[in-house]
């Protein structure tokens, strides 16, 4: 089982593998989380009633959470650690949309990339840690207003003080799995996850408006953008700065010049994502 912790302020993600659904296993996972990331003040979670009508895989978890002995044991430990545990309203999973999105990012792609592969506990823990690093490497906003700075703020900056990097690996995405060693297989799983998740994440960053609206993207020189369609290794984001905009005859900007580490090139708007998202729309 996988326990996912997500910071509501920085959106940083932390994964913990749990061997079973007992209260002791959860408390041990919480202790590992606190030992590595620090103690949190408030802990939000589902209240268990949303598991009603779930599939058989969640039946054991629902039964475990509804046990009074389990809840009492967890609450006693949290009271000792001065951690307040709050539950979301019943039958309202959208209230916990932040961690539900993290669960979707991890579970959906993990099921696709692992498939029928059999992984030992240590191998699965290695893959989950690498996936956690990929999620924490996503850019949030530029680090500075300098037009020559191509570094972006990521959740990893709040965890280790700098951007999270990875050890270079040989590209084995197209190699049949039966020709790979166990170490190379884990690298292939990470590369497959990165290719799927990064493409989906950048597609979600692009804002689409109805043709009736008058909203326009706030495109100006110096704005940081993510360049789509670049074949980059895991945890490497193709960032650039706008150097020039090219309005059309109707005054609408559809083409821009972007400066990246490889030089200046022209890109259309569907091939870029603007950072930060909150400041790039004019109404």
Long-range contacts (C-beta under 8 A, 24 or more apart in sequence): 1-61, 2-106, 2-107, 2-128, 3-29, 3-33, 4-99, 4-102, 4-103, 4-106, 5-33, 5-37, 6-98, 6-99, 6-102, 7-155, 7-158, 8-44, 8-98, 10-155, 10-158, 11-98, 11-140, 11-155, 12-136, 12-155, 12-156, 12-158, 12-159, 13-102, 13-106, 13-132, 13-135, 13-136, 13-155, 14-132, 15-106, 15-128, 15-129, 15-131, 15-132, 17-121, 17-124, 17-125, 17-128, 19-121, 21-60, 21-61, 21-64, 22-64, 22-70, 23-64, 23-69, 23-70, 23-73, 23-74, 24-73, 26-74, 27-73, 27-74, 27-77, 30-77, 34-81, 37-159, 39-81, 39-82, 39-83, 40-83, 41-82, 41-83, 41-84, 42-83, 42-84, 42-85, 42-86, 43-78, 43-83, 43-84, 43-85, 43-86, 44-85, 44-86, 44-87, 44-88, 44-96, 44-99, 45-85, 45-86, 45-87, 45-88, 45-96, 46-87, 46-88, 46-93, 46-96, 47-87, 47-88, 47-89, 47-90, 49-90, 49-91, 50-90, 50-91, 50-92, 50-93, 102-135, 105-135, 105-197, 105-201, 106-131, 106-135, 109-193, 109-196, 109-197, 110-193, 112-192, 112-196, 113-189, 113-192, 113-193, 113-196, 114-189, 117-177, 117-185, 117-189, 123-182, 123-186, 126-186, 127-186, 127-189, 127-190, 130-166, 130-186, 130-190, 130-193, 130-234, 131-190, 131-193, 133-164, 133-166, 133-235, 134-190, 134-193, 134-194, 134-197, 134-198, 134-234, 134-235, 135-197, 136-164, 137-163, 137-164, 137-235, 137-237, 138-201, 138-237, 139-226, 139-237, 139-239, 139-275, 140-275, 140-276, 141-224, 141-275, 141-276, 142-224, 142-275, 142-276, 145-222, 147-221, 147-222, 147-241, 148-241, 150-224, 150-239, 150-240, 150-241, 150-260, 150-261, 151-239, 152-224, 152-237, 152-239, 152-275, 164-235, 165-235, 166-233, 166-234, 166-235, 168-233, 169-233, 171-233, 190-234, 191-233, 191-234, 194-233, 194-234, 194-235, 198-232, 198-237, 202-226, 202-228, 202-273, 205-273, 205-274, 205-277, 206-270, 206-273, 207-277, 207-280, 207-281, 214-283, 215-281, 215-282, 215-283, 216-252, 216-253, 216-281, 216-282, 217-253, 217-269, 217-274, 217-280, 217-281, 217-282, 218-274, 218-279, 218-280, 218-281, 218-282, 219-245, 219-253, 219-256, 219-274, 219-280, 220-245, 221-245, 223-274, 223-275, 223-280, 224-274, 224-275, 225-256, 225-258, 225-272, 225-273, 225-274, 225-275, 226-272, 226-273, 226-274, 226-275, 227-258, 227-260, 227-267, 227-271, 227-272, 228-270, 228-271, 228-272, 228-273, 229-271
